[in-house]
Amino acid sequence: MAAHNEEHYPHPTPKQYVQIAVFLGALTALEVGLYYLEIGVDSIDTAVTAPMLILLALIKFLVVVAWYMHLRFEKPLLSKFFTGGAILALVLYSATLIFLGAIAVGV
Amino acid sequence: MADTAHINTDDHEVDSGHGEHESTGIENRKLGMWVFLSSEFMFFGALISNYLLFKGRDFTGFSGITLIYPRELYDIPFTSISSFVLLMSSLTMVLAHDALVSGDQNRTRVWIAATGMLGMVFIGGQFFEFTEFIHAGMTISSNPAASAFYMLTGFHGAHVFLGIVMLMSLWGISRRQGGLTEEQGLNLELVGLYWHFVDIIWIVIFTIVYLIP
């Protein structure tokens, strides 16, 4: 494929892709488990589960980007573009939501 | 490749066998796709922010408002399965790309078709979810929280649908020609990037919209 000229590291094998998928599936199951802990009879505080859910989502996000989208094998310029867009959106919308009062910040 | 002619100019390099490379050494179309995906963060960021802004608001006392909120209607086991299906479609997508790199055109077609079908299952699930919500009385015009929910998940679904159309086009081309050419192989890689991006956006939506109160 055309992109091969640009890629200098060996890509994962199909077996490794499946292992990554199993890992992602396990993280999803963990997320759903946390959700039920949150709403269950012996519920735990959202202040505990929400950061854990965000952390799990972040791990899944990074695994897909790095391994399935092959960003860790690509030239750094592509990482800069991609993370630049993600960080810009995160900062802009976080600031907007804080300003509009949709996200509570400790005062 | 041995049969590829390289033409160097002052400001860019042209690889006549593989398409045009700028001085970055990255395929122009591939670079364009990454820049496009980067800009999509702003698009989905706006929709997610819109949802977060309205999801907890109390609309009691406003005229013309139906007080039924998305959170009251979520079916988490069902949405979890949908999320898992979309996640697995990312696996079949990379397996399609891997099969093409290995030169196995038949296996490439099988994995492309599998990815498209998993995408259809996801879209079908979303259609079912929307139908259930509407039957329960929550329409797009019920209240701002419902509007924000339908806008966010609806636009994501539209992205999945577009991905399915692109995948099925590549599948059709491959079937008609007996395989994808090198140039079309790059198209598969670009569609793959788009597909994985749609998946990571759903990872965020699933957590922020469905799982976190």
Contacts between the chains, C-beta under 8 A, distances in Angstrom:
chain1	res1	chain2	res2	distance
A	1	B	100	6.7
A	1	B	101	6.0
A	1	B	182	6.5
A	1	B	185	4.2
A	1	B	186	6.1
A	1	B	188	7.9
A	1	B	189	6.1
A	2	B	18	4.2
A	2	B	19	6.1
A	2	B	27	5.7
A	2	B	30	7.9
A	2	B	182	6.4
A	2	B	183	7.3
A	2	B	185	6.8
A	2	B	186	4.2
A	2	B	189	7.7
A	3	B	27	6.4
A	3	B	30	6.2
A	3	B	186	6.7
A	3	B	189	5.7
A	4	B	101	7.8
A	5	B	15	7.5
A	5	B	18	6.6
A	6	B	25	6.2
A	6	B	26	5.8
A	6	B	27	7.0
A	6	B	30	7.8
A	11	B	98	7.3
A	11	B	101	7.6
A	13	B	98	8.0
A	14	B	95	5.9
A	14	B	98	5.6
A	17	B	91	6.0
A	17	B	94	5.1
A	17	B	95	6.2
A	17	B	98	6.9
A	18	B	91	6.8
A	20	B	91	7.7
A	21	B	87	7.2
A	21	B	88	6.3
A	21	B	90	7.6
A	21	B	91	4.0
A	24	B	87	5.3
A	24	B	90	7.9
A	25	B	84	6.2
A	25	B	87	6.6
A	25	B	88	7.5
A	28	B	80	6.8
A	28	B	83	6.0
A	28	B	84	5.8
A	28	B	87	6.4
A	31	B	206	7.7
A	31	B	207	6.6
A	31	B	211	6.0
A	32	B	76	6.7
A	32	B	77	7.8
A	32	B	80	4.8
A	32	B	211	7.6
A	34	B	211	7.4
A	35	B	76	6.1
A	35	B	210	8.0
A	35	B	211	4.7
A	36	B	76	7.9
A	38	B	213	7.2
A	46	B	212	7.4
A	46	B	213	5.5
A	49	B	212	7.8
A	50	B	212	5.0
A	50	B	213	7.8
A	53	B	207	5.3
A	53	B	211	5.3
A	53	B	212	5.7
A	54	B	207	6.6
A	54	B	212	7.6
A	56	B	207	7.4
A	57	B	203	5.4
A	57	B	204	6.2
A	57	B	206	7.5
A	57	B	207	3.9
A	57	B	208	7.8
A	60	B	87	7.9
A	60	B	200	7.8
A	60	B	203	4.9
A	61	B	200	5.0
A	61	B	203	5.4
A	61	B	204	6.8
A	64	B	90	6.1
A	64	B	196	5.7
A	64	B	199	6.0
A	64	B	200	5.1
A	64	B	203	7.1
A	65	B	196	7.5
A	65	B	200	6.3
A	68	B	90	5.2
A	68	B	91	7.8
A	68	B	93	7.3
A	68	B	94	5.1
A	68	B	196	5.0
A	68	B	199	7.9
A	69	B	192	7.9
A	69	B	193	5.8
A	69	B	196	4.7
A	69	B	197	7.4
A	74	B	26	7.9
A	75	B	24	7.1
A	75	B	25	6.5
A	75	B	26	5.8
A	77	B	24	5.6
A	77	B	26	6.6
A	77	B	31	7.8
A	78	B	26	6.7
A	78	B	30	8.0
A	78	B	31	7.2
A	78	B	34	4.9
A	81	B	31	7.8
A	81	B	34	5.2
A	81	B	35	5.6
A	81	B	38	5.1
A	82	B	34	5.8
A	82	B	37	6.7
A	82	B	38	5.3
A	84	B	38	6.5
A	85	B	35	8.0
A	85	B	37	7.5
A	85	B	38	2.9
A	85	B	39	6.2
A	85	B	40	7.8
A	85	B	41	4.6
A	85	B	42	7.0
A	86	B	38	7.3
A	86	B	41	5.0
A	88	B	41	7.4
A	88	B	42	7.2
A	89	B	41	3.9
A	89	B	42	5.0
A	89	B	44	7.9
A	89	B	45	3.7
A	90	B	41	7.9
A	90	B	45	7.3
A	92	B	42	7.6
A	92	B	45	7.0
A	93	B	45	4.5
A	93	B	46	7.1
A	93	B	48	7.2
A	93	B	49	4.3
A	96	B	49	6.1
A	97	B	49	5.6
A	97	B	52	5.9
A	97	B	53	6.6
A	100	B	53	6.0
A	102	B	49	7.6
A	102	B	52	5.1
A	102	B	53	4.5
A	102	B	56	7.6
A	103	B	52	7.3
